[in-house]
């Protein structure tokens, strides 16, 4: 199979660091840690709240993808909105690493595979099923990949201090959400998955390959369990306060690490 043709070489024909200062630019020194999310309205509320300074951008065929810098509790942090999907966010992560970012906190929504998991609650992935293509270019073939090997104890201790509930579990990363069939969902549940999203396994593989640090957590949104799909809080037009709280958690944790 083509996806089994993993090449461990750190250099490719086209490399992200070759574009730094050209298509990929920042003014001054970029912070070493970045807080990244996937939802546009949530992202720009955070930028506005913290009076983010636009310092540069990565680029795609769709236009610039801005990079902001803030100082939060004495620490400089980059704020970045990642593209949805493993290939989109993965390519961005490569470019951000080339710019000098060494640690990433990434948070975004996930769908739940069990209806008893509350809406707008926290899931911390520890393993991801690799049902996407991006990760196979960064790690040898396997069905699963370890996620968050370093920071789960620190993040759970942080949440325990705040008396905030959470679940730790396996996630299903897929790059084809219109092909999340019921049969596939049931197989993933048999594998131990409790949620589904589109980026986790790829971002874990990329940062491990590039020897950088990454912590990912999810807030729950739609529910795939039951006789009919339930959108719940998936729309970016609802539950602003709850979602903005997850941004605050990400910023607070960035200060800690």
C-alpha positions, 0 to 999 in steps of 0.5 A: 500500500502507498500509505505504508511507504514511510520515508524517515528523511527530514528533508523533502524536495520542497521544505517549509524553511525555504519559504521563511522570509518569502511567503512566510514572514513575521516581524521581529522574533516569533514567540516560542509557544503558540495557542491555536484553535480552529473556529474563526469567530472564537479566534478573533474574539480572543485576538480582540480581547487580548489586543493581539498584534499582527506580526506576520502570516503564513500563506495559502492559495486562499490568502494570508493566514495571520499570526498574532502576538500577545503578552499574557501574564508576562509571557509572549504567546502567538495566536494562530487559527489553524485550517480545518483538516489534517492536510491544512492544519498540518502544512501550517504547523510545518511552516510555524515550526520553520518560523521558530515555534517550539510548543503548541497548544491546540484546541477545537471541537469534536463530535462525541460517539456517546450521547451521555457525554455532555455538550461543551465538556472537555475531552483530552485525547491520549490515543488517536486512530489514524483514519487520515492520510497526513500522519503516514508521511510523518510516522511509520504505519500503524492504526493508532498513535499516542497523543499528549504523552507529556502534558496530560498530568499537568493539564488534568492537575490544572483542571482539578484545581479549577474543579472542572470535569473532563474525560481522557480517551481515544479519538477517531481522526478522519479526513472525510466527515461526510463518510462518517458512516454508522458502521464505521462509527460502531467499529471505532467505538469497538476500538475504544474511541469516544469522539471524532475530529479531523486533525489530532493524529496528524498534528501528533505525528508532525510534532513528534517527527519535528521534535517539537511539543504539542498538547491537544484538547477538545471541547465537545459539540455534535453527537453522532450517537443515537438514531439521528445526528444531533448538531448540539453546539457545533455552530459557531453562532451559539454558546459563546461564553462556554467556548470562550472559556476554553480559549481562556483555559488554553491561555492559562495553560500556555503560561504554565508550560 
